[in-house]
Amino acid sequence: MSNFPGIIRSKTKEWLNCFRNIGILYRKIGKSHKGYIVASLFMILVQAVQPFNSILFLKMIIEELTLGQNWMMATVYAVTMCGLELVFRLLNLSYGNYEAKKIIQLKTDFLLEIEEKTMILPYQQIEDPRMIDERQKAMEVFYPRQAAFMDIQNTIVCFKLLITHILQISGLIAIMLTLNPLIFITLLVICFISSILNAIASNKEFEVWDQSLVKIGRKLGYFQEISTNFTYAKEMRINRLGQWIVDKMQSITKAIVKGINKTVVVFTVTAVLSSILMILQNGGMYLYLGWLAYSQIITIADLTAYISSIGTFIAALTGVSGCLITLQKSGLYIDIYLRYLKNTDFHIAEEESPTVGLNGLEDFELHLENVWFSYPDQEEYTLKGVTLTISNHMKLAIVGENGAGKTTLIKLLLRLYKPTKGYIYLNGVDIQTINFQSYIQHIAAVFQDFRILNFTADENIRFGRQGDEGEIEEIIREIGLTETFSQLPAGLETVMGRQFNSDGTELSGGQQQKLAIARALYKQASLIVLDEPTAMLSPRSEYEIYTNFYTLTKDKTTIYISHRMSSCRFCDQIVVLNSGEMIEKGSHEELIKAKGEYYRLYTLQAEFYQDLKDTETHAAAD
């Protein structure tokens, strides 16, 4: 008990923080849903007044029957009471339907806000597992999978109920004080102790959820995705992964159960103590009222009014206690939701804070000055002292073996990451000082792990941008997809994929790569980056695409990343990376003459393709 004052202070601080968060939540609601706020305030008053309808009229009816014996007046009171009760119930029913629809709309608005902010977060934040967990926790507030009470709907409803119960208690206090002030004080003390006990239990529950259940739940969701997503279907069946995945899901489920079991003992003890207190409270109150009536200190009408008042008072106090516990618990989760929005606001503001804008760019020269980079939480540098100038209209190839730092260099140029040391300049301006949206609109990129979305082919190319139809047709022709789309039932309006449309089509890997390249060409950017997007194509197909691509981008700055040295021959300059360092630079002919790393890689690949060609020739002869 020595720590009891500390517990009180801690709980008070938590509740104050909870109400602060609820205030922020309601301000957000009020910005776009003022009508809902007005309707809620009106219904709070209606629900607060409703219990007094039966308390007051029932007392008057009994008084008329027992004292005045006026049946006519008693009937009028009864009809009035029933009429008002009907009005109250109709209002509650109408508001309930209205609120159910409104809360769905509110959830949708808040979820869209989370998704919008997540989609424009800096790339390094999206990759951070801690940020992924924070986002998952924020999403749980709307559609909880671990605990239903954290649903934001409960917070909204409970907060209104709390105000309703407080208003009811304010009116009931006047009735209770006419009986005995000690009753009022006793009821308050017992409900307060019950609230503290339940608050301790809810804290334990939150700790288990916050520290383990979210991460475990995210893993479970990942395995469910593997089990049901068409993308993994072939791997699942060829490798007979079904039981292996089930075993892993069962181990995760056991971990969830273990986490829940930790809170069961605390819940049980607090529930038993709280129930005992409430039973003693109710029994004592009704015994005391029975003694007053027996002693003729109060009338039958008074007894009825007091019993109804005490019952309503206890229900209101219990309601306040329950609402405080729910709000205290849900407030902890809302705090995480608001913290995520605050963090994303900070990162977005940090990303968008530069004010330098870009309009039309006739020239597009990039210069890397002694650039070093290491990934978060890693001491080893992935790039080491890279200095490079990418001139206007240059065709640059970046080559090297796996892990050389090629894709990392591209991520820095695209501002997905910031250099750990050094600078990157666009036309002499540090790119970190340029507004990100203004900067990125001048760059198009196709990555090795590109994605074709389940929309029409036309939408996959345009992404909402308007343009000339003839331009798309020209790009499709140059990229070698004209025949492919001419054979589809709806041409460019055919949906890519069958996830949502049985009439959709699944393009081959090579066709998808060509479509992704068409998307980059259509953007009309000053700089185009191809980060090994043709890895699934044959060397001949890749060479053909790059040759056509060279023609289509003759007036643009272009960067190629490829493992195939033969595809780099038409480039103005080739940069060779090795373990994050730029070890060679020059044209194809210059690097071949130098007989360095590029020459070694080129020769090895040439020998491989020659051996492959000889094998195919012998096989055909046999």
N, C-alpha and C positions, 0 to 999 in steps of 0.2 A: 504493500500500500504506500510505501515511501515514495514511489515513483508516480503515484496517482495524479498529483498536480501537473507533472510533466506531460502525462498522457493527455490531460485536459487541454493544456496549452497547445500540444501538437494537433489534437483533433480540431480545436478552434481555428488554428491556422489553416488546416486543410479545408475546413468548411468555408472559411472566408475566401480562400483561393478558388474553391469550387464555385461560389456565387459570383466571383469576379469573372470566371470563365463563362458562366451562364449569361452574365450581362453582355459579354462580348458576343456570345452566340445569338442572343436576342437582337443585338444591334445589327448583326449580319442579316437576320431574318427581316428586321424592320426596313432595311434598305430597299428590298424588292417585294415584300409581302406585307405591306402596312395593313391591308384589310384583315389578314389573319390575326394580327396583333390586336386590332380593335375588337374583332369577334371574340377573341380569347378573353379579353378584359371583361366584356359583357357577360360571358358565360361563367367567369369566376364569381361575379356578383350573384348571378342566378343560383349557382350551386351552393354558394355560401348561405343564401337565404332559405333554400329549400327545406332543410331539417326543421326550421322554426315554424313552418307551416303546420306540421302535425303536432309539434309540442304545444303551441299556443292554442290552436283550435281544439285539440283533444281536451285540454284543461277546461276550456270554456264550455265544451259539450257536456262534460261530466258535472261541472258546476250547475249548469242549467237543469240537468236531470236529477241531481241529488239535493240541491238547495232550492232552486226556484221552481223545479218540476215544470219547466216550460218546454214542452215537446216541440212546439213550432219553431222556437228560436234555436233549439238544439239541431233540428233538421236543417235550418238555414245554414248554421255553422258547418254541419257535415257536408252539405252540398257545396258550399264555398271551398271547404278544404279539399274535397275530391276534384273540383274544377281547377283549382290552382295546381294540384298535384299533376293533373293531366297536362296542363300547360308546361309545367316544369319538365315532364318526361318527354313531351314532343320537342321542346327546345333542345334537350340533351341528345335525343335521337338525331335530330337534324344536324346539330353541331358535330356529333360523332362521325356522321358520314362525311361532312365537310372537312373535318380535321384529318380523317384517314387519307383522303385524296390530297390534301395540302401537304401532309408530312411526306408522302411519296414524292411530291414535287420538290419539297425542300431537300430531301435526300439526294434527288437527282441533281439539283443545282450545286450542292456541296461536293458531290462526287465529281461532277464536271470540273469544278474549281481545282480539286486535287489532281485530276488527270491533266488539265491544261498546264498547271504549274510543273507537274512531273515531266511533261513532254518538253519543256523548255529549260529544265535544269541543266547545268553544265554536265558534260558527258562523264567526267570523273566522279561526280556525285551519283550518277545512275549506276555506275559499276561498284560503288562502295556498299558492301553487305550491310553496314550499319544503317545507311540511308534506306536500303531495301526493307530492312526490318521496321524502320520508322514509318515508312509508307504503308506497310502491311498493318501496323497497329492503327494508323489513322483510318484506313479503310474499314477496320473492324468496328469502328464506331457506327457505321451505317448498316452493314450486313454482317453482324458478328457470327463467328463460327465456334468460338471458345466459350462465350458466356452471353446469354440473351440480355442480361440487365445492362450491358454496356451500350446497347442500342440507343442512338441519339433520340429516338422517339420516346423512350422511357424518361430521358432527361427533360424533354419538353413537357410531357404530360405530368410528370411528378412535380415539376416546378410550379405549374398551375395548380395542382392539387395542394401543394404546400401552402400557397397563398390562400386558397379556398379554406383549408382547415384552420389556418391562423385567424381568418375573419370569423369563422364559426366559433372558435374558442373565445374570441373577444366578446362576442355576444353572449356566449354561455357563461362566461365568468360572472356577469351581472346576476344571472340566476343562481349560480353556485354560491356566490358570496352571501346571498340571503339565507342560505342553509347553514353553512359552517365554513369559514375560511380555511380551517385545517384540512378539510377534504380536498380543496383545490390545491393546496401546497403538497399534500401527500401524493396526489395523482401526478403532479409535475415532477417530483423527485423520482418516483418509480419509473416514469417514462424516460427521464433523463439518464438514469443508470442503465436502462435497457438499451438506449441509443448508443451509449459508450461501449457496451459489450458487443453490440453488432458492428460497430465501427472497427473495433480491433479485429474481428473476424474478416471484415471486408478488406482490410489492409493486407492481411495474410493472403487472401485470394488474389489481390492485385499483384503482389510480389511474385507469386507463382506464374501468373499469366505474363507479366512484363518480362521476367527473366528467362522463361523457358518455353511456355506454351506457344507464343507467337512464332518463335524460330522453328519449333517442332512442327507446328501447323503448316508453316511455309514449306517445309520439307515434305510433309504429307501431301500437300497440294501439288508439289512437283512430281511425286510418284504417281499421283492420280492423272496428271497431265501425260506422263509417259504411257500410262496404261490405256488412255482413251484417244490420244491425239493421233490422227492419221499419219503424221510425219514420222512417228516412231514405229508404225505398224510392221514394216518389213523387218526391221532389226529385232523387234519383239518375237516374231515368229521364226525367223531364220535361226536365231540364237536361243530359242526356247527360254525366254526371260520371264515368262509368266510367274512361275513359282518363286523365282529369285526376287522379283519385285514384291510379290505378296509377303514374303518373309521380311523384307525390309519395312514394308508398311506395318506389319504386325509389331515389329520391334519399336517403331515410332509410336504406335498406338499404346503399347505398354508404358512408354515414357510419359505419354499424356495422362494415362490412368494413375501412374505413380505421382505425377504432379498434383493431380486432383485429390488423391488420397491424403496428401500432406495437410489439406485444409479441412478434411472431414471431421477430425477430432475437435478442432477449434470451433467449427460450426455447431457440432453436437452439444458441446459444453455450453456455449453461449445461448443456444436455442433453449436448452433445458432451464438454465437460470432465468432467462427472460420470461419463459412460460410460467414458471413458478411465481415470479413476481406479479405477473398480470393476474393469475388466478387468485392469489392472496388479496390483491387490490380489489378485484371485482367482488369477491366474497365478502370482504370487510365493508365495502360501500353498501351493498344490498342488505346486509345484516343491520347496519346502522339505520338505514331508511325504514326497515321493518319495525325496529324498536320505536322510532319516532311516531309512526302511524299507530302502533299498538298503544302507545302512551297518549294518543290523541293530541300530540303536539302539532301535527300537520293533518290536513284533511285528505280524503281519498283523491280529490282533484289535485291537491299539492303533491301527493305521493306519485300519482301518474306523471305529473310534469317533471318532478325531480328524477324519477327513474328514466324517463325519456331523455332528460337533459344530461344526466350522468352517463347514460349509454352513448349518447351522441358525443359528449365531452371525451369519454374514453376512446371512442372510435376516432375522433378528431386528433387526440393526442397520439394515439397509435399511428394514425395516418401521418402526422407530422414526423414521428420517429421513423416510420418506414420510408417516407419521402427523403428525410435527411440522410438515411443510410444509403438509399438508392442514388441520391444526388452526390453523396460523398464518393461512392464507388464509380458511378458514371462520370463524375467530375474529374477523376484521375485519368480516365480515358480521353475525355474531351480535352484535357490539358495536353495529352500527346498529339491529338488532332491539331490543336491550335499551334503547338510547338512545331509540328511539321510544316504548317502553312507559314509560320514565322521564319523557319529555316529556309524554306524555298523562296520566300520573299527576299530574304537576305542574299541568297545566292543569285537570284534573278536580278536583283538590284545591283549586285556586285558585277554581274555579267553585262548589264545594260547601262551601267553608269557612264562609260565613255561617251562623249558627246560628238566626237569627230564622225562625220557622215561621209558617205561616198555616193556620188551621183553617177553620171556616165564615166566610164574608164576607157579612154582611148589607149592608154598604155597600162600594162599590168606587169610590173617588175617586182619580184620578191627577192629579198636578200636575208640570208641567215647569217648572223654574226656570232661565232663562237658559242653555238647552241649545245647545251648539256641538258639531259633529262633523265630523271629516275622516277619510276612509278611510286605512288603513295605506299608508305610502309616498307619500301625496299631501299637498301643502301647502295646496291650496285647500279651504276649508270647504264641505261639502255642506249643513249646517244652521248657521244663524247667529243666536244669541241668541233662541231660541224660548222663550217663556213662555206656558203654556197650562194651564188647569184643565179636566179632563174629569170632570164631576160624575156622581154615582150615577144610573143609569138614563138618562143622556143619550144622544141619538142625534146623533152628530157626523159631519159630512162634511168630508174634507180634499180640496181640489181645487187644481188648478194644471196648468200645461203640463208636458210631459215634461222631466225633469231638475230639477224644482222642489224635490225633496227629500221627496216624499210617502212613498214606500216606505222611505226611510232613516229617517224619523220612526217608522214602524211597527216597523222592525227594532230601534230603540232601546227602544220600549215593550215589545217581546217579549224584550228582553235578549239578542238575537242579537249586538248590539254594545254597548259602553259609551260613554257620552258622552265626548267629548274634554274638554269643559269643561261645568260645570253639573251639575244633579241632576234625577232623576225620583223622585217620592215616591208611594207608595201608602198612602193613609190616614195621611199624615204620616211614613211610614218610608221611608228611602232604599231603593229596590228592589235595589240592589247588596248590601245587607246581609241580604236575604231569601234563604233556601235556594231555589235555582233550581227544583228539582222541586216544592216547595211553591208557588212563585209561578206557574209555568207551568200547573199543573193548573186554575187559575182562568181561563185564557185559551184561547179557540179562535180559529183564524185560517184563512182561505181566501185563497190567493194567486193572482195571475194565472197563474203557472206551476205550478199545483197538479198533483198526480199521482194517477191512479187506478191502484191496484196490481192485479197479476194474481191476485187472490183473489175470493171471492164478493162480491156486492154487500153482503150482510149484514156480512161481515168488513170491507169498506171503510168501513162506517159505524161499526161497533162498535170496531174495533181492539183486540179482546180485552176490552172493558168489558162487564159484564153489565147488563141492563136489561129493562124491560117491552117485550114484543113489540108491544103496542098503541101504545106511544110511537113506535116506529119507523114503524109503519104510518101514524100520524097525521102525522109529519113528512114522509113520502113523499107523502102526499095533499096536504098544504099546499104542498109544493115543486113539485107538478105532475108526479110520476113514477109515480103509481099505474097509469095505463094502460100505460106503458112496461114495467113489471115484470110486469104481469098477462099480457102477450103473450109473455114469455120462458118457455122450457120448464120452468125450475126456480124461477121467481120470483126472490126475493132470494137464493136459493142458487145462482143462475147465476154462473159465473166471468166476471169482467170482463176480456176479452182472450183471444187465442188463442195466446199465446206458449208455454204449457205444456199447453193443453187445447183440442182441436179442437172441443169442444162449447161453448166459451166464446162470448161475444158482444162485439162492438165497439160501444159506445155512441157516439152522435154527440157533437160537441164541446159542444153546449148541454146534452145529457143528462148528460155527465160533470161539467159545471159545477154542475148541480143536485145531483148525487150528492155532490160535494165540500161543498156548502153544507149538505146533510142531515147530513153527518159532523160539521160544526161545531156544528149545532144539538143533536145527540145528546149531545155532550160535557157539556152542562149547565154551561157555564162562566159566570162572572160578567161577563166581557168577551168580546165577539165582534168580530173584525176581518174586514172584507171588503176585500181589496186588489185591486180590479178583477177579481174572479173571473168577472164576466159580460161580459167584453169581446167574447166571440164571439157573444153573443146580440144580437138586434135590440133597438132602443130600447124597443119595446112589451113584449117578453118580459122585458127587464131591469126595466122599471118594475113589471110584474106581480109578478116575484119579490121585488123590494124591498118592495113593498106588503105581500105575504104575510109576508115576513121581518120587517117592522115589527110585524105583529100577533103573530108567534111570539116576538119578543124584547122585548115591551113592558116586562117586568120586569128587563131586562138592560141593561148599558152596551154601546153598539154604536158602532163606528167604521167609516165607509164611505170608500173611496177610489174615485173614478170620474172619468173624463173627461167624462161626460155630466151637465151641470148640472141637467137636468130630473129626474134620479133623486135629487137632493138636496133636493127641495122639502119633503119631509115631515120633514127633520131639524130638531132643536131648534137646532143651531148649525152654521155652516159656517165653516171656516178656509181662507183662500186663501194658498198659498205661491207665492213667486216667487224663483228663484235662492237657495233655502234660507232665505229670510226670510218671516216671517208678516206679510203686508201688509194683510190684512183679516180681520175676524171679526164674525159676526152671523148672524141668521136670513136666510132667502131673501128675505123682503120687505124687510128692512133693507138688505141688500146691493144689491138691485135699485134701491132709492131712492137709495143712495149713488152709483150710476153709476160705480163704480170698475172694478177688474180683473174681479171676478166678473160684473158687469153686461156687460162687453165679451165675456167668454167665453160667457155665456149667450145674448147676442144673436146672436153669430156662429153658434152651434150651432142656434139657432132658425131663422135664415135658411137654413142648410144643409139642415135637415130639411124646411123649407117648399119650397125649390127641388127637393129630391128628390121630395117628394110631388107637386109640379106636374109634374115630368118623368114620373113614373109614371102620372099622370092623363092626360096627353097621349098617352103610349104606348098606354094602354088604349083611348083614343078612336080612335086611328089603326088 
